Structure formats: C-alpha cells, structure tokens
C-alpha cells in the first residue's frame, strides 16, 4: 500500500511526541484506522516490536534535545532547583504541553505558567516569576531590530513640538513585575545562597542592546511610565503622570527629562521613521 511521504512524516511525528510512548500511541491509532500500514513496513524492523523500539530511541533523543533547549532558556531556574529536579520538571511539563510544531524554539513558552500550579512551587514559591523573567530575556533576544531615538534627533525638534512628542519603547524590551525580590533571588542563585521566599515586590526592565540582552531593576514609577510607552505616549503625558504623585510641575518636568535622557542613552526608545537610524 502506497502512503504519501507527508502522511508518514505526520504519523512519525505524532508517535515520537506521544506522552504515553510509541507503542500505546500506535495501538490507539490502529483503533481509529485498522487499515493503517504496519509500523515495520515503513520503519526498519523485522517485527512491529522492533520498529517501536527504534522509534522510542528517536523519542528519547528528542526528549533530551528538548531538555537541552529548556536548560538553555532557563539557566537560573536550573541552578536554583538543580539538574535532577529540572529533568523531572521537564518530564512533567512536556507531558502536559508537548510541542505542537516541528520548531523547538518556543517549546518552553508555557513553562512559567505551568510552574504556578506545579508542586515545586510549594518549596520555591518564586519559581514561576523567575521563569517568566528568563523567558522574557529570550523574547527580547528574538525581537526585531529597530532604529532607536537619539539625542541628536531630539535637538532638531522645535520647542513647541516637545509637548506632543510621542515616545515608544523598542519592541526588544519587556517589563517584568514580581511579588518576590527577584534581584535578591538572582544574586542568591549566583552565589549559591538560599533565595528568600518572603514576598517583596520588584520590577525589572529587560531589553536588548545590539546583540546583548540586558536587565535592570527599576522602581514602581518608572515601571508605570515604561508601561505607558509600550504603545506610545506623549512626553507631556509622562510629565502629567509624574505630577499625579503630588510633586511640583517643575520637578516633574526635570524627572521626566532625566528619565528620557536615560532611556535614550540605553537605546530603549524607538526612533522616528526616516529621521533616526543606526
């Protein structure tokens, strides 16, 4: 019986990622289609059992490839809980969220949310937030390049244009909010100390500058302002947002200007099309 290559590839993929193993998945497939070609007809083996054994070897290799990818995406998480726990976590995670595409780049995208209800979070309640932080680092690394706003381009603007000047964060930037002190947690992991489990709110800016992923911890005010810049915000609105904190107008303008200077120096703001280029 002739079978299209596309059909064989799809069947091979489904059997290889089956959480219950190739043998049980094959039995289920046969229940749905009793006329399906025997596995050893298209995978080398004297018997179907031989073919299943070979397929399971591929499946095991694929699992360890995924494990390696997740280790690369979540190095701090691995350091925090150890290799053995991370191996078991990966097994639990892939059983719940097997890859849905041939690309494995985003295989770990659901791990932060998965951790919120995983038993490990009883011992390490900050794990989901730590994983979320690490995933955002991967996200900014993959984000598209953009021209960024420069100080020289702003100097060309007439004074009356400043009030309506629209600012926007580059796409290669993310904001992370945690109920735990991520700065202390990262430092503890780095030094081999035990991270604190008490809740202490923290805010982190993650962005890519050139080919380097960076992060810095920020206060709640800057977090709020940068949140407004995700979809674009006028400079005047930034000043007004600071004024809401019950400070003088002049001080608010000075603070807004300092924020703007820092954001430009860190290449955090998208440039005006046609005017600001690298």
C-alpha positions in Angstrom: 0.0 0.0 0.0 1.5 3.3 -1.1 1.4 6.1 1.5 2.3 9.7 0.9 5.5 11.0 2.4 3.6 13.8 4.1 1.3 11.3 5.8 4.3 9.2 7.0 6.0 12.2 8.4 2.9 13.3 10.3 2.4 9.8 11.7 6.1 9.6 12.7 5.9 13.0 14.5 2.7 12.0 16.4 4.2 8.7 17.6 7.5 10.3 18.6 5.9 13.0 20.8 3.2 10.8 22.3 3.4 11.2 26.1 2.4 7.5 26.6 5.1 6.2 24.3 5.1 5.0 20.7 3.6 1.5 21.5 0.5 2.7 23.2 0.0 5.6 20.7 0.3 3.1 17.8 -2.4 0.9 19.4 -4.7 3.9 19.7 -4.0 4.9 16.1 -4.9 1.4 14.9 -8.2 1.6 16.7 -9.1 4.6 14.7 -7.7 3.3 11.4 -7.5 -0.5 11.1 -6.1 -0.2 7.6 -3.0 1.8 8.6 0.3 0.4 7.3 2.2 -1.7 9.8 4.9 0.3 11.5 7.7 -2.1 10.3 6.5 -1.5 6.8 8.0 2.0 6.8 10.4 1.9 9.8 13.1 -0.8 9.5 12.5 -3.8 11.7 11.7 -7.5 11.3 8.6 -7.1 13.5 6.5 -4.2 14.7 8.0 -4.5 18.1 11.5 -3.9 16.6 10.1 -0.8 14.8 8.6 0.5 18.0 11.9 0.1 19.9 13.7 2.1 17.2 11.0 4.8 17.3 11.3 5.0 21.1 15.1 5.6 20.6 14.2 8.6 18.5 11.7 9.8 21.1 14.2 9.6 23.9 16.7 11.5 21.8 14.1 14.1 21.1 13.3 14.5 24.8 16.9 15.1 25.6 17.1 17.6 22.8 14.1 19.4 24.3 15.7 19.2 27.8 18.8 20.9 26.4 16.7 23.7 24.9 14.8 24.3 28.1 18.1 24.3 30.1 19.4 26.9 27.7 16.2 29.0 28.1 16.1 28.7 31.9 19.7 28.6 33.3 18.9 30.4 36.6 15.9 28.0 37.1 18.2 25.1 36.6 20.8 26.5 39.0 18.1 27.1 41.6 16.4 23.7 41.7 19.3 21.5 40.4 19.7 19.2 37.4 17.7 16.3 38.7 14.6 18.4 39.7 14.8 20.2 36.4 14.9 16.9 34.5 11.7 15.8 36.3 10.1 19.2 35.8 10.8 19.0 32.1 9.2 15.5 32.0 6.0 16.8 33.8 5.9 19.8 31.6 6.2 18.0 28.3 3.6 15.5 29.3 1.2 18.4 29.9 2.4 20.6 27.0 4.0 18.5 24.2 5.4 20.5 21.3 2.8 21.4 18.7 5.2 22.4 15.9 8.4 21.0 14.4 10.3 24.0 15.6 11.5 23.7 19.2 12.3 27.4 19.7 9.2 28.0 21.7 8.9 24.7 23.4 9.3 26.2 26.8 7.0 29.2 26.4 4.3 27.8 28.7 6.7 26.7 31.5 6.3 29.9 33.6 2.5 29.4 33.8 2.9 25.7 34.3 5.1 26.3 37.3 2.3 28.2 39.1 0.5 25.0 39.9 3.4 22.6 40.0 4.4 21.0 43.3 7.9 22.5 43.1 6.4 25.9 43.7 5.4 24.9 47.2 9.1 24.7 48.0 10.2 27.5 45.7 7.2 29.9 45.5 9.0 32.4 43.3 9.8 29.9 40.5 7.1 30.9 38.1 8.2 34.6 38.4 11.8 33.6 37.9 11.0 31.5 34.8 8.8 34.4 33.5 11.8 36.7 33.8 14.1 34.3 32.0 11.6 33.7 29.2 11.3 37.5 28.6 15.1 37.6 28.1 14.6 35.1 25.3 11.8 37.1 23.9 13.8 40.3 23.6 16.7 38.5 22.0 14.3 37.3 19.2 12.6 40.6 18.8 13.2 42.6 15.5 15.8 45.3 15.2 14.7 48.9 15.1 16.1 52.3 14.7 16.3 53.9 18.1 15.7 57.5 19.2 18.9 59.6 19.5 19.7 62.7 21.5 20.8 64.5 18.3 17.4 63.9 16.6 15.7 65.5 19.6 17.9 68.5 19.4 16.5 69.2 16.0 12.9 69.5 17.3 11.4 73.0 17.9 10.4 73.7 21.5 6.7 73.7 20.6 7.0 70.1 19.4 8.1 68.6 22.8 4.6 68.6 24.4 3.2 66.3 21.6 6.4 64.3 21.1 5.3 60.7 21.1 7.7 58.2 22.6 7.5 54.4 22.2 9.6 51.6 23.7 11.5 49.4 21.2 10.0 46.0 20.5 13.0 44.3 22.0 12.0 45.3 25.5 9.8 43.8 28.2 8.7 44.7 31.7 8.5 42.1 34.5 6.6 42.5 37.7 7.0 40.1 40.6 5.7 39.7 44.1 9.1 38.5 45.0 12.5 40.2 45.3 13.9 38.9 42.0 17.1 40.9 42.5 17.9 39.2 45.7 16.9 35.8 44.2 19.2 36.2 41.2 22.1 37.3 43.5 21.5 34.3 45.8 21.4 31.9 42.9 24.7 33.4 41.6 26.4 33.0 44.9 24.9 29.6 45.8 23.0 31.1 48.7 19.4 30.2 49.6 16.9 32.6 48.0 14.4 34.3 50.3 10.8 33.2 49.9 9.2 36.2 51.5 7.1 38.4 49.3 8.8 41.7 48.3 7.6 43.4 45.2 10.1 44.0 42.4 10.1 45.5 38.9 12.5 44.6 36.1 13.2 46.1 32.7 14.5 43.6 30.2 15.8 44.8 26.8 18.3 44.0 24.0 21.0 46.5 23.1 22.8 45.3 20.0 23.4 41.6 20.4 23.4 41.8 24.2 20.3 41.1 26.4 20.3 43.4 29.5 18.1 44.0 32.5 17.9 46.4 35.4 15.7 46.7 38.4 13.5 49.8 38.4 11.1 51.4 40.8 7.3 51.4 40.5 7.2 54.9 39.0 9.5 54.0 36.1 7.7 50.7 35.6 4.4 52.6 35.2 5.9 55.1 32.8 7.6 52.5 30.7 4.3 50.5 30.6 2.7 53.6 29.0 5.4 53.6 26.4 4.6 50.2 25.1 2.0 51.5 22.7 3.2 55.1 22.5 2.8 58.0 24.9 3.3 61.8 24.6 6.1 63.4 26.6 3.5 65.7 28.2 1.6 62.7 29.4 4.8 61.4 31.1 5.1 64.7 33.0 1.4 64.6 33.9 1.8 61.0 35.2 4.6 62.1 37.5 2.6 65.1 38.7 0.0 62.7 39.9 2.5 61.8 42.6 1.8 65.2 44.2 5.1 66.9 43.3 5.7 70.3 41.7 5.3 70.8 38.0 8.9 71.9 37.6 10.2 68.9 39.5 8.0 66.6 37.4 9.4 68.0 34.2 13.0 67.6 35.5 12.3 64.0 36.4 10.7 63.3 33.1 13.6 64.8 31.3 16.1 62.7 33.3 14.1 59.5 32.5 14.1 60.5 28.8 17.9 61.0 28.9 18.5 57.6 30.5 16.1 55.8 28.1 17.9 57.4 25.1 21.3 56.5 26.5 20.2 52.9 26.9 18.7 52.8 23.4 15.2 52.0 24.8 13.1 54.2 22.6 12.1 53.6 19.0 13.3 56.2 16.5 11.1 58.4 14.3 10.9 56.7 10.9 13.1 58.4 8.4 14.9 60.5 10.9 16.7 58.2 13.4 18.8 55.4 12.1 21.7 53.4 13.3 
